[in-house]
Amino acid sequence: MNEYSINLLEDAKQLLFSYYQCMTKDCNRHIREACQFIQDHLAENLSLERVAAQIFVNRFYLCQLFKENMQESFSEYVTRKRLEQAQTLLRMSKLSMEKISEQCGFSSAGYFSTVFRKRYGQTPREYRKITL
């Protein structure tokens, strides 16, 4: 199995785990609604306050729900979802780094590259080169 296949399997595993976490009957309804809102608005400014207001809960309560149900903070979850979307775009499109960072909700291509490298140990350009 090559590195591309391993990365693809890891991406699929993360996606299925996230989906399972958000869709199981044990998962809080507010978390399911928050996850769906986040997924639908990744390119936008997604503050804890905005998402909490959208699903009609207190921001402190939503913060607590993320820790309990998702085993990660709200901001970690949003960043992970943005990076997962970026990986898909890097593999499936020829969009520029600027467009990908914009579509995934990062403030700049430079910041996107920094966060991507910190998480995956390679730049988005290196990732794209390997997966093509």
HUWO-V154666 format. One line per field, one symbol per residue. ss: DSSP state (H for helix, E for strand, C for the rest). psi: psi as a letter, one per 30 degrees, with the letter a starting at -180 (. if undefined). burial: # if it has 9 or more other C-alpha atoms within 8 Angstrom, else .. Layout:
BEGIN
ss=???
psi=???
burial=???
END
This chain:
BEGIN
ss=CCHHHHHHHHHHHHHHHHHHHHHCCCCCHHHHHHHHHHHHCCCCCCCHHHHHHHCCCCHHHHHHHHHHHHCCCHHHHHHHHHHHHHHHHHHHCCCCHHHHHHHCCCCCHHHHHHHHHHHHCCCHHHHHHHHC
psi=kleeeeeeeeeeeeeeeeeeefflffkkeeeeeeeeeeefhefljileeeeeeeghlkeeeeeeeeeeefglleeeeeeeeeeeeeeeeeeflgkleeeeeefggkfleeeeeeeeeeefglleeeeeeef.
burial=.....#....#.........##....##.######.##...##..#.#..###.#.#.#..##.###.##..##..##..#######.###.....#..#######.##.####.##....###..##....
END
